[in-house]
Amino acid sequence: MTQTDFAGIPIILTADRILLADYPTLLDGMTAASQTSGTPAWLMRRFVSPPAPVDGFRARKAPLGLRLLEAALREAGFSAAEVAVVPPEELRKAIGERTRLVAISSGDPLGLGMNDSTMSAIADGLPYAPLWLAEMCAQLREIKKGLPNFKIILGGPGVWQVEQNPAAGRQLGIDDLCCGYAEEKIVALARAVLPPLPRGGRGGEALTNAKAALDSSEENLPPLPPLVKGGRNNIIPSILAPTNMGVVEVSRGCGLGCSFCTIRAQPMIHLPVEKIVRDVEVNVGGGATSVCLISEDFLRYGAENVELAPARVLELARAVRRTKGLRLIQLDHVNISSVVRFPAAELKVLHDLLVAGVTHDYLWMNLGVESASGALLAKNGGLGKILPHPVENWERLCSEAVDKLIAAGFTPMVSLVLGLPGEKEDDLRQTLRFVQAQRAKRLTIFPLFYAPINSSAKAFQFDDMTPLHWEIFRLAYAINFKWMPAMFWDNQRGAGVPWLKRVLIQGAGWLRMQDWRWRMWKRARLSEKTC
Ligand code: SF4
């Protein structure tokens, strides 16, 4: 195909710049996702959230969700010429008169998620994820004026926000929403907007066939269904190209039922070791030095029911570790109840397998404590996180899990949720006591503001902060400021980030930390005066 023949890619998959950027490690990506407009845009675009590398207009690395949609479409017979993952900056080059669908993924399209609402309350300014999404949608609306033949569909983990605020979706120019896992739905959608191909199918000659078919349909766009529900997919395809931060899916869903969580009702399924290793190899083959094995509870990998399967967890870690050229292996979440039940010796073996061959002293794992009050957590649908232990043991279990992870060599990253519905002073005192007990340990603690995923509940806001909330916040960040610089340095070193870049990031991080200290002090004073 010559440049003059090019009339756009029929199905384009993209994401806001926070999701579709070039991050060396998961920690870098999480830091970028926590920034507000208080961080200068030039610093964000150049250093914190640098642009994704491209081949032409195609992203060389992309969020896992988009890579899975791409793989599902290709498996369904759509050709490489019909599907592309494109970063926001390259959209103008990829869209043309034959473009029929632009599918966007966003983690926090309206900034209503717990992370963004906390950050914008404390650090001032608007979160970058919704800001950059709005920027991208404005660009798409502009392109649509000259090329009205494509639909814009929004999906991703934050799509519930637009589902509850349809006016905001219309303002952005979104034609349709896709909720939940979407590998099967994207194929149905693509088939709805792309007319059936002439005989010969979507194979080697697909480009010519698609061209003819699309030419005949430009005036006649089929309507999309009003709301596309994703749900659970039976087949999860293998990725064809590298993901951002080397993210590889290990298990899907959780199903433990916490009312503040979008996947509370999706039972956990585990992917086969062979598929996981294949996805890791695709990333390493594409130049990644680190991967991140994601799951809502890595320690539950391979478990058939409530019993854990440590041997299967270690089998997976060993298989991934054998990948040539792989340095850092990061995990994201583990459940407290699983840590408590996982044998200590096997936990140490797991840690040593993950860091084998690299200098990596701060391998972190996210632990969802949410509140040290088991009663409050259970009242909010979090009983599944606590079981099979009694609710009243929750605070002790949380401390035990932290200690056990530290003893095995991990650095726990604890999350707390402030303002859960029904939260009382006693609950807060219990959480404060938990945080105080962690002061001398090597961990981080991130308190987040409660953000409901259904419109009937009230979001926790800055004005709701009491002196007790502030005390939890202040203590948690005193711990974070102590450990975060070393964690960052260590993670980036483990992933092979060049020394100079690490030094620059440490400098920028130090400045940001001073700014946060000052803002927290100022806001806490303000809140004390108004209490
Ligand atoms: S345990 Fe975690 S992932 Fe599972 S439902 Fe609760 S909050 Fe969601």
Residues whose N, C-alpha, C, O or C-beta is under 5 A from the ligand:
A	BS01	SF4	C254 G255 L256 G257 C258 C261 I263 R264 E296 K385
